[in-house]
Amino acid sequence: ALKEQIKIKYIQTEDKHTDGCNHAVIDCSKNVKLLIGGTGDYILSTWNMNTIKDIEVSNVFDSSILKGVKKCQIVGSTIFVLDDTNFLSMWDAYAFVMIWSWPTVHIQDF
């Protein structure tokens, strides 16, 4: 049954998101990927399953451009990020670079 296939694992993220995690999204389209948005030294991190079926960090983005993530969403190969100042930006999910932003529009939620 499906219940036996579900596995739960606690992941410590304090070394990446030193001031806390605010949002997490799972993308199951190709291979399972976990995206965590938070505050502190790094604002975004992606996590993948490795060859021994354990989860490990694959990418991180520091807080030099954005100070904290309020909400994030994966759409195909794009990540939409709403920061704690209501600034919406669009990122490439593989290169982890910002590809578009809306600096004059303040978004409260999406």
N, C-alpha and C positions, 0 to 999 in steps of 0.2 A: 504494500500500500504506500501511498504518498507520504504518510506520517513517518515511516521508517527512513525515508530518503532525505528528510530535512535535517540539516546539521546546524547547530548554533555554536558560535565561537566568539569569545570576548577578545577584542583587539585593543591593545593599548595604543593610544594616539598622542599621548602627552609630549613625546619628543618631537612631534610634527606640529600639532595644534596646541601650543603651550598655554593659551588662554581659554581653551575649550572648543568643542565641536558644536556646531549649530544646526547642521543639516546633512543628511546622507541620502544617496540615491543609488539604487542597484540597476544596472543595465544588463539585461540577459540576451541581447540581440545576437551577438556572435559568440563571444566568450564572456563569462561572468566578470563584471567589473563593478567595483564599488567606488563611488565618488563621495568624498567627505569635504564639506565646507566648514571652515572654522575661523578662529582668530588666534593671534600669536605670531610665532616665527613664520609659519606657513599658513596660507589661507585656503589652499586647495590641495587635495591629495587623491591620487587614484591608486587602487589596490586591485591586484589580479591574483588568480590561483596559480601557484607554481606547479612544477612537475610532480611534486609529492603531495598534491592536493592541500597545500597550506596557503594561506593568504599572505601576500607580501606587498609592500609599497612599490609602485612602479614609477610614479611621477609626483613631484611636489612643486608648488609655486609659492614663492615667498611673498611677504606683505609689503613689498616696495611700491606696488601700484595701488593695490586695494588693501584696506586695513582689516576688513572682516567680511565674511560671507553670511548673509541672512538666509538665502535660498539658492539652490542650484538645480538644474535639470539637464539631462542628456537627451538630445534629439539627433539621432543618427550619429554623425561624426562631429557634432557641435555641442558645446556646453553653454547654457545660458546661466549667468551669474548675477544675482542681485546682492549688492553689498549693503553694509549697515548704514550707509548714507543714502539709500534708495537709488543708487547708480546701477543701471542695467548694462551689461556687457556680454558679448558673444565670443567664445573661445574655440579654437580648434582642439578637439579632444585628443588627438594624437601628438601634435607638436607642442601643445600646452602654451599657445600664444594667443593674445587677444586679436581678433580679426575685425571686430566692430564694436562701437559703443554709442550710447545715446546720452551724452553729457548734459544736455539741456532739458531732458525729460526725466522727471522724478517719478519712479514707479514704486508703489507701496507693496505690491504683491503680484504674482502671476501664477 
